[in-house]
Amino acid sequence: MSKEQIISPDLAEPNGHFSQATAITASGTMVFISGMTARTKDGTVAGIGDITAQTHQVCQNVQAAVQAAGGTLDDIVRVDVYVRNMEDFAAIHAVRRQYFTGIAPASTMVEVSKFVNKDYLIEMNAIAVLGADQ
């Protein structure tokens, strides 16, 4: 997939690991990944109380979903991230840099008051485009 980072001289540099905008070619298969939490394959919650451990699990879950569709993390063009505490921003982005090593996806992060499980600290959904013209 050909993914391009869009940078506007009229905007400040992102303060985390994300692009202001990303552009892709118009053809390909779009994959919409539901909100992934720190829930492990066996249904337990990884890293209770630990945002770094939970962010790793969330990124691994997003990776597993995009791989099941035939893609990679590099095919992800957008993520939306929901967190319990915005003060975890730096720790979350430190982990994201380990998984999204190419052009970073466009992103929004929002602090929320509750998740479906009281132990979740973060949730991420994603959009990927597979097989776009090169």
HUURUR-V779657 format. One record per pair of residues at least 24 apart in sequence whose C-alpha atoms are under 7 Angstrom apart, sorted by the first residue. I is the first residue (numbers start at 0). J is the second residue. D is the distance in whole Angstrom. If there is no record, write none. Layout:
<<I J D> <I J D>>
This chain:
<<0 74 7> <0 129 7> <0 130 6> <0 131 5> <0 132 6> <0 133 5> <1 131 7> <1 132 7> <1 133 5> <4 102 6> <15 92 6> <16 92 6> <16 95 7> <16 96 6> <16 103 6> <17 103 5> <17 104 5> <17 105 5> <17 106 6> <18 103 6> <18 104 6> <18 105 5> <19 105 6> <20 105 5> <21 76 6> <21 104 7> <21 105 6> <24 131 6> <24 132 6> <26 131 5> <26 132 6> <27 128 6> <27 129 5> <27 130 5> <27 131 4> <28 128 5> <28 129 5> <28 130 6> <29 126 7> <29 127 6> <29 128 4> <29 129 6> <30 126 6> <30 127 5> <30 128 6> <31 125 6> <31 126 5> <31 127 7> <32 64 7> <32 124 5> <32 125 5> <32 126 6> <33 124 5> <33 125 7> <34 122 6> <34 123 5> <34 124 4> <35 60 6> <35 61 6> <35 122 5> <35 123 5> <35 124 6> <36 119 7> <36 121 6> <36 122 5> <36 123 7> <37 119 7> <47 118 6> <50 120 6> <51 90 6> <51 91 6> <51 94 7> <53 121 7> <54 91 6> <54 94 7> <54 121 7> <55 94 6> <57 122 7> <57 123 7> <58 98 7> <70 129 6> <72 99 6> <73 99 7> <73 101 6> <74 127 5> <74 128 6> <74 129 6> <75 104 6> <75 125 7> <75 126 6> <75 127 4> <75 128 6> <76 104 5> <76 105 6> <76 126 6> <76 127 5> <77 104 5> <77 105 5> <77 106 6> <77 125 6> <77 126 5> <78 104 7> <78 105 6> <78 106 5> <78 107 7> <78 123 7> <78 124 6> <78 125 4> <78 126 6> <79 106 6> <79 107 5> <79 108 6> <79 123 6> <79 124 5> <79 125 6> <80 107 6> <80 108 5> <80 109 6> <80 122 6> <80 123 4> <80 124 7> <81 108 6> <81 109 5> <81 110 6> <81 111 6> <81 121 6> <81 122 5> <81 123 6> <82 109 6> <82 110 5> <82 111 6> <82 120 6> <82 121 4> <82 122 7> <83 110 5> <83 111 5> <83 112 6> <83 120 5> <83 121 7> <84 110 6> <85 110 6>>
